[in-house]
Amino acid sequence: MSHRFILFISILLWSASALPKAAQADTVLTRAEIKSLRNLVQLMPQSQTARPAKVADGIVPGDALSTGREALAELRFNDGSLARIGEQALFQFSAQNRNLKLSNGTALLLIPPGRGTTEVWTPNATAAIRGSALFIRHISNSKTTVVGALTNSQIEVVNQKNSQRQVLKAGQLAVVVKGKITALYNFDLKTFYESSDLVSGLNLNKKSVTATDIAIAQVQAETSAAVAAQSPLTGEEIIVNPSFVRSSDSPSPPL
C-alpha cells in the first residue's frame, strides 16, 4: 500500500511574515533508532557501503537512509522525537545540532515541545520547528518543497536565499518552487488524518487517553487541539490533490 492521502486545499493570499525565535536551549540530536520498516529501505552508514536496513538499527549523524517505492521507515531520536520517512526519500541528520536534511521524498516529524529549534533542510527551503508536528516533501524533478503545519507552534518556512519567510498556522501549507515561496494554502486536517498512510496509527487527531508514550502524547495534545479548532474549508476555490505535490512518475501524492 502506498502512502497516499486526500488533500483538500483552499488558496490564501501569501504575504511574508515572521515571528521572533524564542530563546531556548537545544537538545542535540545524537542518535536515531529504526522502529519499523516496510518494503525496501537502505541504510547508508557514513563512509561505508549501503545495506538493507533492519529494525533496531541505529543511525548517527553522517549516516543516511533511503527508501524505495511504497516504502516507509519510522525513526525515534534520542530526544523522543519521531520521524516517518515515506517512499523514494533520502534523509539524514547533522552532528552537534538539530538539523535534518531531506534531499527527496516526504517526511513526517513529531517533535515534543521544549527540545529547541529543529531545522529541516531541503535543496531549496528550510522549515524551522520549535516543537510539535509537520510534514515536508521535496520533489526533485520540479524543484518543489511543500511544508504542511499540523500544529500552531510557530513553524516557519524560509526560502533558499533567506529572503522570504512565512510562519504557518495549523492547517496551512506553503509551497516553495525553485527557491521562492510561491503560494500559501489552507488544507483540511481532518481529511488528512483520515486518509494519509504516513500518519496511520499515530492517533494525531485525538488526545491520548492512556499516554504511555509521554513525548508523543505532548504532540497529540497539540495536533488534536488543532483539528478541533479548524473550521471546514468552504468556497469555490477548493482543490483536491493539487498537482504540485506529485512527482512526474507518481499519479498520486505519496503522503
FENRANOR-V959857 format. One record per residue. N is the residue number from 1. RES is the residue in three letters. SS is DSSP state (alpha for helix, beta for strand, coil for the rest). Layout:
BEGIN
N&RES&SS ; N&RES&SS
END
This chain:
BEGIN
1&MET&coil ; 2&SER&coil ; 3&HIS&coil ; 4&ARG&coil ; 5&PHE&coil ; 6&ILE&coil ; 7&LEU&coil ; 8&PHE&beta ; 9&ILE&beta ; 10&SER&beta ; 11&ILE&beta ; 12&LEU&beta ; 13&LEU&coil ; 14&TRP&coil ; 15&SER&coil ; 16&ALA&coil ; 17&SER&coil ; 18&ALA&coil ; 19&LEU&coil ; 20&PRO&coil ; 21&LYS&coil ; 22&ALA&coil ; 23&ALA&coil ; 24&GLN&coil ; 25&ALA&coil ; 26&ASP&coil ; 27&THR&coil ; 28&VAL&coil ; 29&LEU&coil ; 30&THR&coil ; 31&ARG&coil ; 32&ALA&beta ; 33&GLU&beta ; 34&ILE&beta ; 35&LYS&beta ; 36&SER&beta ; 37&LEU&beta ; 38&ARG&beta ; 39&ASN&coil ; 40&LEU&coil ; 41&VAL&beta ; 42&GLN&beta ; 43&LEU&beta ; 44&MET&beta ; 45&PRO&coil ; 46&GLN&coil ; 47&SER&coil ; 48&GLN&coil ; 49&THR&coil ; 50&ALA&coil ; 51&ARG&beta ; 52&PRO&beta ; 53&ALA&coil ; 54&LYS&coil ; 55&VAL&coil ; 56&ALA&coil ; 57&ASP&coil ; 58&GLY&beta ; 59&ILE&beta ; 60&VAL&coil ; 61&PRO&coil ; 62&GLY&coil ; 63&ASP&coil ; 64&ALA&beta ; 65&LEU&beta ; 66&SER&beta ; 67&THR&beta ; 68&GLY&coil ; 69&ARG&coil ; 70&GLU&coil ; 71&ALA&coil ; 72&LEU&beta ; 73&ALA&beta ; 74&GLU&beta ; 75&LEU&beta ; 76&ARG&beta ; 77&PHE&beta ; 78&ASN&coil ; 79&ASP&coil ; 80&GLY&coil ; 81&SER&coil ; 82&LEU&beta ; 83&ALA&beta ; 84&ARG&beta ; 85&ILE&beta ; 86&GLY&coil ; 87&GLU&coil ; 88&GLN&coil ; 89&ALA&coil ; 90&LEU&beta ; 91&PHE&beta ; 92&GLN&beta ; 93&PHE&beta ; 94&SER&coil ; 95&ALA&coil ; 96&GLN&coil ; 97&ASN&coil ; 98&ARG&coil ; 99&ASN&beta ; 100&LEU&beta ; 101&LYS&beta ; 102&LEU&beta ; 103&SER&beta ; 104&ASN&beta ; 105&GLY&beta ; 106&THR&beta ; 107&ALA&beta ; 108&LEU&beta ; 109&LEU&beta ; 110&LEU&beta ; 111&ILE&beta ; 112&PRO&coil ; 113&PRO&coil ; 114&GLY&coil ; 115&ARG&coil ; 116&GLY&coil ; 117&THR&coil ; 118&THR&beta ; 119&GLU&beta ; 120&VAL&beta ; 121&TRP&beta ; 122&THR&beta ; 123&PRO&coil ; 124&ASN&coil ; 125&ALA&beta ; 126&THR&beta ; 127&ALA&beta ; 128&ALA&beta ; 129&ILE&beta ; 130&ARG&coil ; 131&GLY&coil ; 132&SER&beta ; 133&ALA&beta ; 134&LEU&beta ; 135&PHE&beta ; 136&ILE&beta ; 137&ARG&beta ; 138&HIS&beta ; 139&ILE&beta ; 140&SER&alpha ; 141&ASN&alpha ; 142&SER&alpha ; 143&LYS&coil ; 144&THR&beta ; 145&THR&beta ; 146&VAL&beta ; 147&VAL&beta ; 148&GLY&beta ; 149&ALA&beta ; 150&LEU&coil ; 151&THR&coil ; 152&ASN&coil ; 153&SER&coil ; 154&GLN&coil ; 155&ILE&beta ; 156&GLU&beta ; 157&VAL&beta ; 158&VAL&beta ; 159&ASN&beta ; 160&GLN&coil ; 161&LYS&coil ; 162&ASN&coil ; 163&SER&coil ; 164&GLN&coil ; 165&ARG&beta ; 166&GLN&beta ; 167&VAL&beta ; 168&LEU&beta ; 169&LYS&coil ; 170&ALA&coil ; 171&GLY&coil ; 172&GLN&beta ; 173&LEU&beta ; 174&ALA&beta ; 175&VAL&beta ; 176&VAL&beta ; 177&VAL&beta ; 178&LYS&coil ; 179&GLY&coil ; 180&LYS&beta ; 181&ILE&beta ; 182&THR&beta ; 183&ALA&beta ; 184&LEU&beta ; 185&TYR&beta ; 186&ASN&beta ; 187&PHE&beta ; 188&ASP&coil ; 189&LEU&alpha ; 190&LYS&alpha ; 191&THR&alpha ; 192&PHE&alpha ; 193&TYR&alpha ; 194&GLU&alpha ; 195&SER&alpha ; 196&SER&coil ; 197&ASP&alpha ; 198&LEU&alpha ; 199&VAL&alpha ; 200&SER&coil ; 201&GLY&coil ; 202&LEU&coil ; 203&ASN&coil ; 204&LEU&coil ; 205&ASN&coil ; 206&LYS&coil ; 207&LYS&coil ; 208&SER&coil ; 209&VAL&coil ; 210&THR&coil ; 211&ALA&coil ; 212&THR&coil ; 213&ASP&coil ; 214&ILE&alpha ; 215&ALA&alpha ; 216&ILE&alpha ; 217&ALA&alpha ; 218&GLN&alpha ; 219&VAL&alpha ; 220&GLN&alpha ; 221&ALA&alpha ; 222&GLU&alpha ; 223&THR&alpha ; 224&SER&alpha ; 225&ALA&alpha ; 226&ALA&alpha ; 227&VAL&alpha ; 228&ALA&alpha ; 229&ALA&alpha ; 230&GLN&coil ; 231&SER&coil ; 232&PRO&coil ; 233&LEU&coil ; 234&THR&coil ; 235&GLY&coil ; 236&GLU&coil ; 237&GLU&coil ; 238&ILE&beta ; 239&ILE&beta ; 240&VAL&beta ; 241&ASN&coil ; 242&PRO&coil ; 243&SER&alpha ; 244&PHE&alpha ; 245&VAL&alpha ; 246&ARG&coil ; 247&SER&coil ; 248&SER&coil ; 249&ASP&coil ; 250&SER&coil ; 251&PRO&coil ; 252&SER&coil ; 253&PRO&coil ; 254&PRO&coil ; 255&LEU&coil
END
